Amino acid sequence: MKKILVATEKPFAAVAVKGIKEVVEGAGYELCMLEKYSDKQQLLDAVADVDAVIIRSDKVDEDVLAAAKNLKIVVRAGAGYDNVDLAAATAHNVCVMNTPGQNANAVAELAFGMMVYACRNMYNGTSGTELKGKKLGIHAYGNVGRNVGRIAKGFGMDIYIYDCYTPQEIVDADGVKRVDTVEELYSTCDVVSIHIPATPETKHSIGAALVGSMPKPALLVNTARKEVINEPELLEVMAARPDIKYVTDVAPDALDEFAKFEGRFFATPKKMGAQTAEANVNAGIAAAKQIVDFFENGNERFRVNK
């Protein structure tokens, strides 16, 4: 009997766990739970004899992979997977998957909640601005980006995207405007919503040159990863331009420095993008189904390592 571990320092909702259990046990597998663990050794002990692991923001590194002698697959219940050492997983012959799209609407709705909050001056009682008629730049037009675009239409925004991978037919069908360069996106748009992954190419790529080229007043929204921001440069350009606001779902390393920009900066206390009941259930159950499909049918559709 295959043994599946759900290892979540930040637990799934009870209804999600119930759905995962139904999928796993329905396939004749054993389900094990490690929730709210506080020490890495607990994770190392738990993976010792499992065939598959479902995680959220939990880190799967060389130590974890070395301890998991029977492990064949890790599924990150969510879109981002930079918390998994992909090279080490490949070296250990472990398939790594994510669950793209399952959290997309939740993240997109949060992005708009943060936009409204920032445009209304953090609800401080003073007159703010409206989103209607503003130019919105969507930096990466994947599952989350497309949901952001869908919501933006309801706000009456003028929507621009920069994405090298989205087919033109999708862009045309969605009625958004594609720009040719990331520089054009930032220099054109009043609001930019970031949805790029943290890769060697994108880390620290958003800094003074891009943000400083935005029209006044400018709003930068980050529900992606903190690593894509060049924090020293963003601090510098925010100091030089008092019209720039930055709201983020991923607290920066230089949190105290950003916090000095009172009324122009906001960070959620913990990453909240996928923190809805619906996304929680969707991602958890999708992860369980992908594991079963992997073992029963060899399906590696959502594999992210080589």
Disulfide bonds with the S-S distance in Angstrom:
none
